[in-house]
């Protein structure tokens, strides 16, 4: 079955271009012109990926992601934001609320397809680890169900935070620099900036904070980050 992509873009010309590009790449596509229509599609179908315009009429892209991440059944769908905004604070804001990547307009079709494939690779657990469970104290990560729990209570994580925690729990007590984390967690894509790591670390800590396990994600001054239960 082809990878399915939901496109939420209000510009008809860009929307048509995206649909054509995705279908040419062998992906299935449903496209809508506003966030409300996108949310309606999600009531009946769950795509593998969402391409989301930042500036939308009515509900904007940021609010769309907030609603997506608050829904237990939709929270793990990866999102790439499409934006004409070039300011760094806008990019960070999009990542902070739950976007997995961003693409600045105008963009080339090959770049877009490469970004989609990169996000899908890092958001899906490796096939040979489907049945694996990792546990430290009462923190449990299950790659088969794609869930993280503390005392059997679910911790809601976005797909990138899940991958980041998965990597840390597989490699405890070792410090990793930002560039290393990009290589191991994000893959060999050249499009992600090192400060993206800091954004996702903050999101991971915030998700773990109510459980008291945010302290497991430690900052190593001058190096980067490590996972430690000590």
Backbone torsions as a table, in degrees:
resi	resn	phi	psi	omega
1	UNK	NA	135.3	-178.1
2	UNK	-68.2	147.0	173.9
3	UNK	-61.3	132.8	-176.9
4	UNK	-102.6	138.2	-177.8
5	UNK	-129.0	130.8	172.0
6	UNK	-97.9	123.0	177.7
7	UNK	-103.8	124.3	176.8
8	UNK	-118.5	100.3	-173.2
9	UNK	-148.6	126.8	-174.8
10	UNK	-84.3	-19.0	178.5
11	UNK	-81.5	114.6	-173.9
12	UNK	-60.7	-39.4	-178.8
13	UNK	-65.4	-43.9	178.4
14	UNK	-67.4	-39.1	179.2
15	UNK	-60.8	-43.4	178.8
16	UNK	-66.2	-39.9	178.6
17	UNK	-63.3	-42.0	178.8
18	UNK	-63.4	-44.4	179.5
19	UNK	-60.4	-44.4	179.9
20	UNK	-63.7	-45.3	-178.6
21	UNK	-61.6	-44.5	-178.2
22	UNK	-65.8	-43.1	-179.4
23	UNK	-67.8	-35.7	176.3
24	UNK	-63.8	-28.6	179.9
25	UNK	-87.7	3.3	178.0
26	UNK	85.9	16.4	179.0
27	UNK	-100.6	147.1	173.5
28	UNK	-87.5	151.7	-170.6
29	UNK	-145.7	137.2	167.7
30	UNK	-122.2	128.2	-177.2
31	UNK	-122.7	140.2	178.7
32	UNK	-135.6	164.2	-173.8
33	UNK	-101.9	-1.9	179.4
34	UNK	-155.3	165.5	-174.8
35	UNK	-66.5	-38.6	179.7
36	UNK	-58.5	-43.4	178.4
37	UNK	-65.8	-37.2	177.3
38	UNK	-62.7	-42.3	178.4
39	UNK	-66.1	-33.9	176.7
40	UNK	-64.7	-41.6	177.8
41	UNK	-59.8	-40.6	-176.7
42	UNK	-69.4	-16.6	176.7
43	UNK	-68.0	-27.0	-175.2
44	UNK	-116.1	-12.9	-175.6
45	UNK	-147.6	149.6	179.1
46	UNK	-124.1	102.8	-178.9
47	UNK	-72.2	167.8	177.0
48	UNK	-81.3	-18.9	-173.6
49	UNK	-158.6	148.6	174.3
50	UNK	-123.2	128.5	168.8
51	UNK	-100.0	119.5	-168.4
52	UNK	-126.2	122.5	175.2
53	UNK	-70.6	141.3	179.0
54	UNK	-68.6	-51.8	-174.4
55	UNK	-96.6	104.5	-179.9
56	UNK	-123.2	151.1	174.5
57	UNK	-69.2	144.4	-179.0
58	UNK	75.4	-116.8	177.2
59	UNK	-73.8	122.5	-179.4
60	UNK	-85.0	176.6	-175.9
61	UNK	-61.9	-36.5	-179.6
62	UNK	-63.8	-46.6	179.8
63	UNK	-67.0	-35.3	177.4
64	UNK	-58.6	-46.8	-179.7
65	UNK	-65.1	-40.4	178.6
66	UNK	-57.8	-43.9	179.6
67	UNK	-67.2	-38.6	179.8
68	UNK	-62.5	-49.2	-176.5
69	UNK	-69.4	-20.6	178.5
70	UNK	-83.5	-8.4	-178.5
71	UNK	-97.0	120.7	-175.9
72	UNK	-56.7	-35.6	-174.0
73	UNK	-86.0	-15.6	-176.5
74	UNK	-114.8	-8.2	-168.7
75	UNK	-60.8	-26.2	-174.4
76	UNK	-92.5	2.2	178.7
77	UNK	-72.2	122.3	178.5
78	UNK	-68.8	146.1	-177.0
79	UNK	-128.6	129.9	169.3
80	UNK	-109.2	124.3	179.7
81	UNK	-88.0	138.1	175.6
82	UNK	-106.0	121.0	-174.3
83	UNK	-144.9	143.5	172.8
84	UNK	-90.2	-6.0	-179.4
85	UNK	-75.3	133.2	-178.0
86	UNK	-108.0	-7.3	-175.9
87	UNK	-71.7	140.4	-175.4
88	UNK	-62.8	-34.5	-178.3
89	UNK	-66.3	-29.8	177.8
90	UNK	-70.2	-40.8	177.6
91	UNK	-62.5	-45.6	-179.7
92	UNK	-63.4	-39.0	179.6
93	UNK	-62.9	-42.2	178.3
94	UNK	-62.7	-43.7	178.3
95	UNK	-66.5	-36.6	-176.2
96	UNK	-65.6	-33.5	-178.9
97	UNK	-86.0	-8.4	174.3
98	UNK	134.1	0.9	175.7
99	UNK	-68.7	147.3	-179.1
100	UNK	-95.5	-20.5	177.7
101	UNK	-164.7	172.3	177.5
102	UNK	-143.9	151.3	177.2
103	UNK	-130.6	126.1	178.3
104	UNK	-82.9	134.2	173.1
105	UNK	-81.3	143.5	-4.3
106	UNK	-79.0	152.0	-179.8
107	UNK	-132.4	158.9	179.0
108	UNK	-90.6	145.3	177.6
109	UNK	-54.6	-43.5	179.0
110	UNK	-61.0	-37.9	178.2
111	UNK	-63.6	-44.8	-178.5
112	UNK	-60.6	-46.9	-179.6
113	UNK	-63.0	-39.0	178.1
114	UNK	-63.1	-40.0	179.7
115	UNK	-67.5	-40.5	178.3
116	UNK	-60.4	-48.4	-178.4
117	UNK	-63.6	-38.4	179.7
118	UNK	-64.7	-43.9	179.9
119	UNK	-65.5	-42.9	179.3
120	UNK	-62.8	-39.2	179.8
121	UNK	-62.0	-43.7	-174.6
122	UNK	-82.6	-16.4	-178.7
123	UNK	-91.3	-14.1	179.1
124	UNK	-99.8	134.2	178.6
125	UNK	-68.0	145.2	177.5
126	UNK	-56.9	140.9	-175.4
127	UNK	-61.4	-35.2	-176.7
128	UNK	-77.7	1.4	178.7
129	UNK	-118.9	17.8	-174.4
130	UNK	-57.9	-34.4	-174.5
131	UNK	-98.4	6.8	-173.1
132	UNK	-80.5	138.5	171.0
133	UNK	-121.7	136.1	176.3
134	UNK	-115.9	139.0	-177.1
135	UNK	-143.7	133.7	171.0
136	UNK	-134.4	124.7	-172.4
137	UNK	54.2	-127.0	178.9
138	UNK	-102.9	15.0	176.4
139	UNK	-91.5	120.2	-175.5
140	UNK	-124.3	129.9	174.9
141	UNK	-116.3	122.7	-177.5
142	UNK	-114.1	111.2	-177.9
143	UNK	-74.2	-22.4	-179.0
144	UNK	-71.3	-46.5	179.2
145	UNK	-90.2	-8.0	-177.7
146	UNK	57.7	47.0	-179.6
147	UNK	-129.3	149.9	172.5
148	UNK	-120.4	131.1	-178.3
149	UNK	-133.6	153.6	171.3
150	UNK	-128.6	116.7	-174.6
151	UNK	52.7	42.5	178.1
152	UNK	67.6	8.6	174.8
153	UNK	-99.0	128.4	-173.7
154	UNK	-71.6	138.0	172.5
155	UNK	-103.3	121.1	-176.5
156	UNK	-80.6	117.5	178.4
157	UNK	-126.8	144.4	170.3
158	UNK	-72.7	166.2	-176.1
159	UNK	-60.6	-37.4	179.7
160	UNK	-70.9	-39.2	177.0
161	UNK	-64.6	-35.6	177.0
162	UNK	-62.0	-47.0	179.5
163	UNK	-63.0	-39.4	-179.7
164	UNK	-64.9	-46.7	178.5
165	UNK	-64.8	-39.7	177.4
166	UNK	-57.2	-46.5	179.6
167	UNK	-63.2	-45.1	-179.3
168	UNK	-61.5	-43.4	-177.1
169	UNK	-70.4	-25.6	174.8
170	UNK	-76.8	-21.3	-174.4
171	UNK	-132.7	61.9	-176.3
172	UNK	-71.8	157.2	172.5
173	UNK	68.3	10.0	178.2
174	UNK	-117.3	134.1	-179.6
175	UNK	-84.6	138.4	179.0
176	UNK	-126.9	136.1	174.5
177	UNK	-75.8	167.0	-178.7
178	UNK	-62.0	-41.5	-179.4
179	UNK	-65.6	-35.6	177.0
180	UNK	-65.8	-43.4	179.2
181	UNK	-63.2	-38.0	176.2
182	UNK	-60.7	-43.1	-179.3
183	UNK	-65.9	-46.1	-173.4
184	UNK	-79.6	-37.1	-173.7
185	UNK	-96.9	-42.3	-177.9
186	UNK	-89.5	-18.9	-179.0
187	UNK	92.8	-165.1	-171.8
188	UNK	-91.8	18.3	176.8
189	UNK	-65.4	144.4	-179.0
190	UNK	-98.0	5.2	-169.5
191	UNK	-94.0	-15.7	-173.9
192	UNK	-92.2	134.6	179.6
193	UNK	-89.2	154.7	-175.7
194	UNK	-61.9	-33.0	-178.7
195	UNK	-66.6	-17.2	174.5
196	UNK	-58.7	-35.0	178.7
197	UNK	-58.9	-44.3	-178.7
198	UNK	-61.8	-39.6	179.1
199	UNK	-60.7	-46.9	-177.3
200	UNK	-73.4	-30.0	173.5
201	UNK	-62.8	-43.6	178.5
202	UNK	-61.5	-41.6	179.4
203	UNK	-66.3	-39.0	178.5
204	UNK	-65.4	-44.5	178.7
205	UNK	-63.1	-40.6	-179.9
206	UNK	-63.1	-39.6	179.5
207	UNK	-67.3	-35.0	-178.2
208	UNK	-85.1	-15.2	-173.7
209	UNK	-56.0	-44.4	-179.5
210	UNK	-61.2	-23.0	-180.0
211	UNK	-89.2	-10.9	-176.2
212	UNK	83.4	2.8	-176.3
213	UNK	-95.4	6.2	175.8
214	UNK	-62.9	-24.9	179.4
215	UNK	-68.5	-13.8	176.7
216	UNK	-67.8	-26.3	-179.9
217	UNK	-93.0	99.2	-171.3
218	UNK	-103.1	142.0	174.4
219	UNK	-87.9	129.1	176.9
220	UNK	-106.8	108.6	-173.5
221	UNK	-57.2	130.0	177.8
222	UNK	79.6	-2.1	-179.1
223	UNK	-123.4	-64.6	-177.0
224	UNK	163.4	-112.6	-174.4
225	UNK	-141.4	157.3	171.8
226	UNK	-146.6	161.1	175.3
227	UNK	-105.7	122.2	-178.6
228	UNK	-148.2	138.7	178.4
229	UNK	-97.5	1.2	179.3
230	UNK	-88.5	NA	NA
